[in-house]
């Protein structure tokens, strides 16, 4: 699609901020901009650094994209001749030289229009082309001061404050660009040159227009409002427990929603706050009442409001999308199918080749992957797993997708969401959160135990059948979670779904179990029986539950808790593999477990004694539980396999399951 100013040539004889911002805007709309600079040092903004971007001033780059640069010595006849030729072929000439200097070059409006009778001529000035101040130069902070803008910025009883960006310069550039676009239309209609003049001072006065009108109406001199504005309340930053929150309730309806969100709906009925004029009149009382609420909400354990969460969700998706679009993830064979799923079936059937060549193919794939991941796994999921494992965002997305499909979670989610209106929303949320535990821990397992980049299709093919078999039989492998099943059933959840959700966390070690089954030549369910039997006999399930119950007030607390929990899973998996590998003579897994426990009774008793001490010790902490996990590791190191007469022979040549530290 053509840009609106495509084919328009702009000669740019400006520097600093206002003029370059104007011509950059024209360049963004498709114009060909040729920037004229002095040989050697160029635009003064090139020296406005640090910060640098590479070897260039970051400020200069921010104001001069989409331009070509031409160094000309305008004091030499040759350089001036080149500029005249450029003006002769240009559609637009923008200049910001000091008063009189442009005349000396023969390029005032009269001179430029003689060279090019169809030129749109724009002057970026300080105080305009006429009047008593027209000969003076000007800079943004001087204009902010001179216009009164600094007198209404900042906080009461503090020194005047400049607006933190070059608002006068950039505003002048915007007006200039708008004037040029209008002048191009006039030029095209009349065929004659058009002159446009902008002034920093006029822009600064424009920014003060409603303050000035307020003064003319009331006679009151405008005062600094901090983060607020004089005619609306509440419309400013309010203190919170850990910073400030900007609140803008510019209508009575928004104020009612704000009061409800802060837990003080009665404020709407307070005569002092019934409408905006009343709130402005009673601003001090309003700010005091709202500040007390905003400080308290976090301290009282209040969560994010819907608008706050929406913003967080949006920025999470934007950040993750930027990382994935820059990666090779859209080319993944498995994930590329998201492109087809995006379009209706009829389009997929009739135009398959066109869809594969869609110009937004990568963006569509990434959008679908990101939306599913963030909506299902949460706003912190990708960041935390990348932080814990060192994985790139694309690796996290691949592992997430594989884990989701291995356990057929979309089907489970659909069953839970089909209960809308039939069970309390709180019950549905609790069920979805339980599935998220399985999803997150399985994703972490894949990131830590599979080579990157993960082959998503191969991973699903390898683990899904075993995971499905374990899922079907897991209620028979564990002590039934009767309380959970009954609680869910009482809320209206169908019995089969209630039982599946009640036992879903037991599927966390399923990936380990499938690997164990492969290594010892058993089916996944048989390996699962041995795994859970050992967990019960050695009280590893209880130990893991105590670790999960540890506080995680800080990031380091959470990471230590997670690492210790994963250590228990790893030790239980390695122990199960060793027990089952203790022979290949066909004895059932239960008999192998019994033989192993009997043969290693002293080491097993020591481990169980440590667990018994912990049970009697009262509240547990990370240090005590770390000792218990170490004892499990010692059990494995000290244990020996039963001899040939006690159990299976030890000559199995099945590959070992790698033991993770």
Residue pairs with C-beta under 8 A, 6 or more apart in sequence:
2 30
3 29
3 30
4 29
4 30
5 26
5 29
5 30
5 31
5 181
6 30
6 31
7 30
7 32
8 26
8 30
8 31
8 32
8 91
8 92
8 184
9 31
9 32
9 34
9 89
9 90
9 91
9 92
10 23
10 26
10 27
10 31
10 32
10 33
10 34
10 90
10 91
10 92
10 93
10 94
11 34
11 36
11 83
11 86
11 87
11 90
11 92
11 93
11 94
12 19
12 20
12 23
12 33
12 34
12 35
12 36
12 67
12 94
13 19
13 36
13 83
13 93
13 94
13 95
13 96
13 97
13 107
14 20
14 22
14 23
14 35
14 94
14 95
14 96
14 124
15 37
15 43
15 44
15 45
15 96
16 43
16 44
16 45
16 96
16 139
16 169
17 45
17 63
17 140
17 166
17 169
17 170
17 173
18 96
18 124
18 168
18 169
18 170
18 172
18 173
18 176
18 198
18 200
19 94
19 95
19 96
19 124
19 173
19 176
20 35
20 43
20 45
20 63
20 64
20 173
21 63
21 169
21 170
21 173
21 174
22 94
22 122
22 124
22 172
22 173
22 174
22 176
22 177
22 180
22 198
23 31
23 33
23 35
23 67
23 94
24 33
24 63
24 64
24 65
24 66
24 67
24 173
25 173
25 174
25 177
26 33
26 92
26 177
26 180
27 33
27 65
27 66
27 67
28 65
28 66
29 181
31 91
31 92
32 68
33 66
33 67
33 68
34 67
34 68
34 69
34 70
34 86
34 90
35 43
35 64
35 67
35 68
35 69
35 70
36 70
36 72
36 74
36 83
36 86
37 43
37 69
37 70
37 71
37 72
38 71
38 72
38 73
39 71
39 72
39 73
40 71
41 47
42 69
42 71
43 60
43 64
45 57
45 59
45 60
45 63
45 64
46 56
46 57
46 60
47 57
48 57
48 59
48 60
49 56
49 57
49 58
49 59
49 60
50 58
51 57
51 58
52 58
53 61
70 82
70 86
72 79
72 80
72 82
72 83
73 79
74 80
74 83
74 105
80 105
80 106
83 105
83 107
84 106
84 107
84 115
87 93
87 107
87 112
87 115
87 116
87 119
88 115
88 116
89 116
90 116
90 119
91 118
91 119
91 120
91 184
91 187
92 119
92 120
92 121
92 122
92 180
92 184
93 107
93 112
93 116
93 119
93 120
93 121
93 122
94 122
94 124
94 176
94 180
95 102
95 107
95 122
95 123
95 124
96 123
96 124
96 125
97 105
98 137
99 125
99 134
99 135
100 135
102 108
102 123
103 111
105 111
107 115
109 121
109 123
109 193
109 195
112 119
112 121
112 193
113 119
113 121
113 193
116 193
117 191
117 192
117 193
118 187
118 191
118 192
118 193
119 193
120 180
120 183
120 184
120 187
120 193
120 194
120 196
121 193
121 194
121 195
121 196
122 176
122 179
122 180
122 183
122 195
122 196
122 197
122 198
123 129
123 195
123 196
123 197
123 198
124 172
124 173
124 176
124 198
125 134
125 138
125 197
125 198
125 199
125 200
126 133
126 136
126 137
126 138
126 143
126 199
126 200
126 201
127 133
127 134
127 136
127 138
127 199
127 200
127 201
128 134
128 197
128 199
128 201
128 202
129 197
133 201
138 200
138 201
139 200
140 166
140 167
140 168
140 169
140 200
141 162
143 149
143 168
143 200
143 201
143 203
143 204
144 150
144 153
144 162
144 163
144 167
144 168
144 204
145 160
145 162
146 201
146 204
147 168
147 201
147 204
147 205
147 207
147 208
148 208
148 211
148 222
149 163
149 167
149 168
149 204
149 207
149 208
150 160
150 161
150 162
150 163
151 160
151 222
151 224
152 208
152 211
152 222
152 223
152 224
152 225
153 160
153 161
153 162
153 163
153 224
154 160
154 161
154 224
154 226
155 161
155 224
155 226
156 223
156 224
156 226
158 224
161 224
167 207
168 200
168 203
168 204
168 207
169 200
171 203
171 206
171 207
172 198
172 199
172 200
172 202
172 203
175 198
175 203
176 196
176 198
179 196
179 198
180 196
183 194
183 195
183 196
184 194
186 194
187 193
187 194
205 212
210 231
211 222
211 230
214 220
214 222
214 230
214 231
215 221
215 222
222 230
223 230
225 236
226 236
226 237
227 236
227 237
227 244
227 246
228 234
228 235
228 236
228 237
229 235
229 236
230 280
231 280
232 248
232 250
232 276
232 280
233 276
233 279
233 280
233 283
233 286
233 287
234 247
234 248
234 249
234 255
234 258
234 279
234 286
234 287
234 290
235 247
235 248
235 249
235 250
236 246
236 247
236 287
237 244
237 245
237 246
237 247
238 244
238 245
238 246
238 247
238 287
238 290
238 291
238 294
239 291
239 294
239 295
240 294
240 295
240 297
240 298
241 295
241 296
241 297
241 298
241 299
242 298
245 294
247 258
247 290
247 294
248 254
249 255
249 257
249 258
250 276
251 276
252 274
252 275
252 276
255 267
255 268
255 273
255 276
255 279
256 265
256 268
259 265
259 266
259 267
259 268
261 305
262 290
262 293
262 294
262 297
263 293
263 297
263 302
264 289
264 293
267 273
267 289
268 274
271 278
272 278
272 279
272 281
272 282
272 285
272 286
273 279
273 282
273 286
279 286
296 302
304 312
312 379
313 374
313 379
316 374
316 379
316 382
317 370
317 371
317 374
320 370
320 373
320 374
320 382
320 393
321 366
321 367
321 370
323 392
323 393
323 394
324 330
324 366
324 369
324 370
324 393
324 394
324 397
325 362
325 363
325 366
327 392
327 393
327 394
328 394
328 453
329 335
329 365
329 366
329 369
329 394
329 397
329 398
330 336
330 361
330 362
330 365
330 366
332 398
332 453
332 456
333 456
333 457
334 401
334 456
334 457
334 460
335 365
335 369
335 397
335 398
335 401
335 456
336 365
338 364
338 365
338 368
338 369
339 355
339 356
339 358
339 361
339 364
339 365
340 348
340 352
340 355
341 368
342 364
342 368
343 355
347 355
348 355
355 361
358 364
369 397
369 401
370 397
372 404
373 381
373 382
373 397
373 400
374 381
374 382
376 404
376 409
376 413
376 436
376 439
377 400
377 436
377 439
377 440
377 443
378 436
381 396
381 400
381 440
381 443
382 393
382 396
382 397
382 400
385 391
385 396
385 399
385 440
385 443
385 444
385 447
386 392
386 393
386 396
388 444
388 559
388 562
389 444
389 447
389 448
391 399
391 447
391 452
392 452
394 453
395 447
395 452
395 453
395 454
396 443
396 447
398 453
398 454
398 456
399 443
399 444
399 446
399 447
399 450
399 454
400 439
400 443
401 456
402 443
402 446
402 454
402 456
402 459
402 460
402 463
403 409
403 438
403 439
403 442
403 443
403 445
403 446
404 410
404 439
405 456
405 460
405 464
406 442
406 459
406 460
406 463
406 464
406 467
406 510
406 511
407 438
407 439
407 442
407 464
407 467
407 471
407 507
407 510
408 464
408 468
409 435
409 438
409 439
412 435
412 500
412 501
412 504
413 432
413 435
415 497
416 428
416 431
416 432
416 435
416 497
416 501
417 428
419 427
419 428
419 492
419 493
420 428
422 492
423 491
423 492
423 493
424 491
427 488
427 491
427 492
427 493
431 488
431 493
431 501
434 501
434 504
434 505
435 501
435 504
437 504
437 505
437 508
438 504
438 505
438 507
438 508
441 508
442 508
442 510
442 511
444 566
445 511
445 512
446 454
446 459
446 511
448 660
449 511
449 660
450 459
462 514
463 510
463 511
463 514
465 524
466 510
466 513
466 514
466 517
466 523
466 524
467 507
467 510
467 511
467 514
467 524
469 523
469 524
469 525
470 477
470 507
470 510
470 513
470 514
470 524
470 525
470 528
471 500
471 507
471 510
473 525
473 528
474 503
474 506
474 507
474 528
475 499
475 503
477 506
477 528
477 529
477 532
478 503
478 506
478 532
479 536
481 502
481 503
484 498
484 501
484 502
485 495
485 498
485 499
485 502
488 497
488 498
488 501
488 502
489 495
489 498
493 501
506 532
508 569
509 531
509 569
509 572
509 573
510 524
510 528
512 531
512 569
512 570
512 572
512 573
512 657
513 524
513 527
513 528
513 531
513 573
513 576
514 524
514 527
515 573
515 657
516 522
516 527
516 531
516 573
516 576
516 577
516 580
516 657
517 523
517 524
517 526
517 527
517 528
519 577
519 581
519 654
519 655
519 656
519 657
520 527
520 577
520 580
520 581
520 584
520 652
520 654
521 584
521 652
521 654
522 580
522 589
526 588
526 589
527 576
527 580
527 589
529 589
529 590
530 576
530 579
530 580
530 589
530 590
530 592
530 593
531 572
531 573
531 576
532 541
533 589
533 590
533 593
534 540
534 572
534 575
534 576
534 579
534 593
535 541
535 572
537 593
537 597
538 575
538 604
538 607
538 608
538 611
538 632
538 635
539 608
539 611
540 568
540 571
540 572
540 632
542 611
542 615
543 568
543 611
543 614
543 625
543 628
543 629
543 632
544 565
544 568
544 569
546 614
546 620
546 625
547 561
547 564
547 565
547 568
547 625
547 629
548 561
548 565
549 620
550 557
550 561
550 564
550 620
550 621
550 622
550 625
551 557
552 558
552 561
557 622
560 622
561 622
564 622
564 625
564 626
564 629
567 629
567 633
568 629
568 632
570 659
570 660
570 661
571 629
571 632
571 633
571 636
572 632
573 657
574 636
574 657
574 659
574 660
575 632
575 635
575 636
577 656
577 657
577 659
578 596
578 636
578 639
578 641
579 592
579 593
579 596
580 589
580 592
581 652
581 654
581 656
582 592
582 595
582 596
582 641
582 642
582 647
582 648
582 650
583 592
583 641
583 647
583 648
583 649
583 650
583 652
584 648
584 649
584 651
584 652
584 654
585 648
585 649
587 595
587 647
587 648
591 647
592 647
592 648
595 642
595 646
595 647
595 648
596 639
596 641
596 642
596 647
597 604
598 642
598 646
599 639
599 640
599 641
599 642
599 643
599 646
599 647
600 635
600 638
600 639
600 640
603 634
603 635
603 638
603 639
604 635
604 639
606 631
606 634
606 635
607 631
607 632
607 634
607 635
610 627
610 628
610 631
611 628
614 620
614 624
614 625
614 628
617 624
641 647
641 650
642 648
644 650
